[in-house]
Amino acid sequence: MDFYDAVNKRKSIRSFLDRPVEEEKLHRILNAARLAPSARNLQEWRFIAVKDPGIRRRLIPAAAGQSFVGEAPVVIVGCADTDEHVMRCGEKCYPIDVAIAMEHIALAATAEGLGTCWIGAFYQDQVKIVLNIPDNIKVVELMPIGYPADTSDTGKTRMDLNEILRYDQW
């Protein structure tokens, strides 16, 4: 799939088919995350691919009751093993770098014919308990991955480019 096709087709999927994700596809998707850029090339991201159905079900309450998190055949948990480095602009590296890597996952999954959904509504402490994540590791994002149950193209509602773009100055 062409890059721009993947960008246009990517949408939030909250209903998945009961069909496993092939290991080769999952490997390619996670390799795309590994190749993402990071500040100072720190590569602080770490990923947990949750495939066990029982563990995925235990993530549902930790994900604020979002049942589709447990129904997806894989949930990628984007974490950071970080030294809390702050960039010169004043922002911490790890949330931005993990987000970049997770979007690589979302676009790679789309290119593979899979769907994803960004999940920021979760309780980090509960996710850590379910997945036995050490205290020093930050959980940044959850992303269910699987074959979409609905493949209809409903289109995206986005602002026009002229509403969000400025040239040279605000």
Beta strands, then each sheet from edge to edge (+ up, - down):
strand 1: 45-50
strand 2: 74-81
strand 3: 115-116
strand 4: 137-146
sheet 1: 1+ 2- 4+ 3-
end
